[in-house]
Amino acid sequence: MLILAATPIGNLKDASVRLIELLSAATVVAAEDTRVTAKLLRALGIENRPRLIPLHDHNEREKSAALVELARDGDLVLLSDAGMPTVSDPGYHLVTAAIDAGVDVTVVPGPSAVVTALALSGLPTDRFTFEGFLPRKRGERLQTFRSLEREPRTMVFFESPNRLADALTDLAEALGAERRVVVVRELTKLYEEARRGTAAELAAWAAGGVKGEICLVVAGAVVAVADLSQAVGDVLDLVADGERMKDAAAAIAEATGLSRRELYEGALAARRSTP
């Protein structure tokens, strides 16, 4: 089978017993960077030296078919440099190829920078969205932020320390200077830090230079709860203009954040009560 194994994101003591047992017995490991994996084996005191096959963004599609056959014949372990494979790291195409070929896929869970940063941020954790790495170019970055202007869930991004100040400046422009933001850096390491503030405050702070691996956690938009009776009236206006009731309710729900079902039933009730 194909085994996705999470590795420490900083502190080696976060390596699970299962991970150590797995690597101690592994014969073949597909690794994002074989040098990093070899260093990890030594650091964990693992004497086993499995065959290491590089699997990265530039060769994953090309190598997936051959690796699936290795997984069919025996266990194949997939490692990224840190955290869970496939999450902003190589592995997605290999996993889908294995599934399509009928090869079993399983996971040895462990550290994840995304959920660790989210938990540490102090922002709402009941609903969140992971947006991966921000675009390098300013125009594309602004477009990304603007597309998320009404996103109500907490958002998690990865960003380079060299581009952090620019990213925070663009965030303030697109989402508002007062949007709550947390910059989390060097998770689980000696200099771990969670810097909290508004987008404008953190943009000014980051302008002085920031080091380390960065997660950017951004509060979701505060969507004003619209008046239900007014919204039902808006639904009926759309219906009067020729929209189907179902489509009208969906459109107003999207615009207001109210329940589509509640709007639909409210509009039906209002029509029945109209002489």
C-alpha positions in Angstrom: 0.0 0.0 0.0 0.9 3.7 -0.1 1.5 5.2 3.3 1.4 8.9 3.8 3.4 9.8 6.9 3.5 13.1 8.6 6.9 14.3 9.9 7.8 16.9 12.5 7.4 20.6 11.4 10.2 21.7 13.7 10.6 19.9 17.0 11.9 16.4 16.4 10.2 15.2 19.6 6.9 15.5 17.8 7.8 12.4 15.8 5.3 9.8 16.7 6.0 6.2 17.8 4.2 5.0 14.7 6.4 7.1 12.4 9.6 5.8 14.0 8.4 2.2 13.8 7.4 2.8 10.1 10.7 4.3 9.1 12.6 1.6 11.0 11.0 -1.1 8.9 10.5 0.8 5.5 12.2 -0.6 2.4 11.2 2.2 0.0 10.5 5.8 0.7 9.4 8.5 -1.8 10.7 11.8 -0.3 10.3 15.4 -1.3 14.0 15.9 -0.6 16.1 12.7 0.0 18.7 14.8 1.8 16.2 16.0 4.3 14.8 12.5 4.8 18.3 11.1 5.3 19.0 13.8 7.9 15.7 13.0 9.6 16.5 9.3 9.8 19.8 10.1 11.5 18.3 12.6 13.8 15.7 10.1 15.0 18.4 7.5 15.6 17.0 5.2 13.0 19.6 2.8 11.7 17.5 1.5 8.8 18.5 2.9 5.4 15.6 2.4 3.0 15.8 3.1 -0.7 15.0 6.8 -1.1 13.3 8.0 -4.3 13.0 11.8 -4.9 9.4 12.9 -5.5 8.9 16.6 -5.9 6.7 19.1 -7.8 8.8 18.8 -11.0 8.8 15.0 -11.4 5.7 13.8 -9.5 3.5 13.3 -12.6 6.3 11.5 -14.4 7.1 9.1 -11.6 3.7 8.4 -10.2 2.9 5.3 -12.4 6.2 3.6 -11.4 5.7 4.4 -7.7 2.2 3.0 -7.8 3.6 -0.3 -9.0 6.1 -0.3 -6.2 3.2 0.3 -3.8 1.3 -2.6 -5.4 4.3 -5.0 -4.7 5.0 -3.8 -1.2 4.6 -0.8 1.2 5.7 2.5 -0.2 6.1 5.4 2.4 5.6 9.0 1.2 7.3 11.8 3.1 7.4 15.5 2.6 10.1 17.7 4.2 7.8 18.6 7.1 4.2 18.0 8.0 1.6 16.0 6.0 2.4 15.0 2.4 0.0 16.4 -0.2 -0.9 19.5 1.9 1.0 22.2 -0.1 3.6 19.5 -0.7 4.1 16.8 -3.3 1.9 13.7 -3.2 -1.6 14.6 -4.5 -1.0 13.1 -8.0 0.6 10.0 -6.6 -2.4 9.4 -4.2 -4.9 9.8 -7.0 -2.9 7.5 -9.3 -2.8 4.9 -6.5 -6.5 5.1 -5.9 -7.3 4.9 -9.6 -5.1 1.8 -9.8 -6.8 0.1 -6.9 -3.8 0.4 -4.5 -4.7 0.9 -0.9 -3.7 4.3 0.7 -3.4 4.9 4.4 -2.0 7.7 6.7 0.3 7.8 9.7 -0.9 11.1 11.1 1.2 13.7 12.8 2.1 17.4 12.8 0.4 19.9 10.5 1.4 23.5 10.3 -2.1 24.5 9.1 -4.0 23.2 12.2 -1.2 24.1 14.6 -1.2 27.7 13.4 -5.0 27.9 13.5 -5.1 26.6 17.1 -2.4 29.0 18.2 -4.0 32.0 16.5 -6.8 32.6 18.9 -9.1 33.2 15.9 -12.3 31.1 15.4 -11.5 27.5 14.7 -15.0 26.0 14.2 -14.8 26.7 10.4 -11.7 27.6 8.4 -10.3 27.4 4.9 -6.7 26.7 3.9 -5.6 28.8 0.9 -2.0 27.5 0.5 0.8 29.7 -0.6 0.0 33.2 -1.7 0.9 34.3 -5.2 4.3 35.9 -5.7 3.1 38.7 -7.9 1.3 41.6 -6.3 -1.6 41.8 -8.8 -2.4 38.1 -8.4 -2.0 38.4 -4.6 -4.5 41.3 -4.5 -6.9 39.4 -6.7 -6.7 36.4 -4.3 -7.4 38.6 -1.3 -10.3 40.4 -3.0 -11.9 37.1 -4.0 -12.0 36.2 -0.3 -13.3 39.6 0.9 -16.7 38.1 1.9 -15.3 34.8 3.2 -16.7 34.3 6.7 -14.4 31.5 7.8 -10.9 31.9 9.3 -8.3 31.7 6.5 -4.8 30.2 6.7 -2.1 31.0 4.2 1.6 30.1 3.8 4.0 32.9 2.9 7.7 33.5 2.5 9.3 35.8 5.2 10.8 37.8 2.3 7.3 38.7 1.0 5.4 38.9 4.3 5.4 42.7 4.6 4.2 43.1 1.0 1.5 40.5 1.5 0.2 42.1 4.7 0.2 45.5 2.9 -1.9 44.0 0.1 -4.1 42.3 2.7 -4.8 45.6 4.4 -5.7 47.2 1.1 -8.0 44.4 -0.1 -9.6 43.2 3.1 -9.4 46.4 5.2 -6.7 47.8 7.5 -8.6 46.7 10.6 -9.0 43.0 9.6 -7.6 40.8 12.5 -4.5 38.9 11.5 -2.1 36.6 13.3 1.4 35.9 11.9 2.7 32.6 13.3 6.3 31.8 12.7 8.8 29.0 13.5 6.1 26.6 14.8 7.3 24.2 17.5 10.8 25.6 17.3 12.8 27.6 19.9 11.8 31.0 18.6 8.1 30.2 18.0 6.0 33.4 17.9 2.4 34.4 17.3 2.2 38.1 16.5 -1.4 39.3 16.7 -2.9 42.6 15.5 -4.7 44.4 12.6 -3.5 44.0 9.0 -2.1 47.5 9.1 -0.3 47.0 12.4 1.3 43.8 11.3 2.3 45.2 7.9 4.2 48.0 9.7 5.8 45.4 12.1 6.8 43.1 9.2 8.4 46.0 7.3 11.3 45.7 9.7 12.1 42.2 8.5 10.8 38.8 9.7 12.7 35.5 9.7 11.5 31.9 9.8 8.7 29.8 8.3 5.5 31.7 8.2 1.8 30.9 8.5 -0.7 33.8 8.1 -4.0 33.4 9.8 -6.7 35.9 8.9 -10.1 36.5 10.5 -13.1 35.9 8.3 -15.4 38.6 7.2 -18.1 39.7 9.6 -21.3 39.3 7.6 -24.1 41.5 8.8 -27.3 39.5 9.5 -29.9 41.0 7.2 -33.5 41.7 8.3 -35.4 38.5 7.3 -38.6 40.3 6.4 -36.7 42.7 4.1 -34.8 39.8 2.5 -38.1 37.8 1.9 -39.4 41.0 0.2 -36.3 41.0 -2.0 -36.9 37.4 -2.9 -40.5 38.2 -4.0 -39.2 41.1 -6.0 -36.9 38.8 -8.0 -39.8 36.4 -8.5 -41.9 39.2 -9.8 -39.2 39.9 -12.3 -39.4 36.4 -13.6 -36.9 34.4 -11.3 -37.9 31.0 -10.0 -38.6 31.1 -6.3 -35.8 28.6 -5.6 -33.2 30.6 -7.6 -34.3 33.9 -6.0 -34.0 32.5 -2.5 -30.5 31.2 -3.3 -29.4 34.5 -4.7 -30.6 36.5 -1.7 -29.2 33.9 0.7 -25.8 34.3 -0.9 -26.0 38.1 -0.7 -27.2 38.3 3.0 -25.9 35.2 4.7 -29.4 34.1 5.6 -30.7 30.6 5.3 -31.9 29.8 1.8 -34.5 27.4 3.2 -35.8 30.1 5.6 -36.0 32.6 2.8 -37.8 30.1 0.5 -40.3 29.1 3.1 -40.8 32.8 4.2 -41.5 33.8 0.6 -44.0 31.0 0.1 -45.8 32.0 3.3 -45.9 35.6 2.2 -47.4 34.7 -1.1 -50.1 32.6 0.5 -51.0 35.4 2.8 -51.3 37.9 0.0 -55.0 38.4 -1.0 
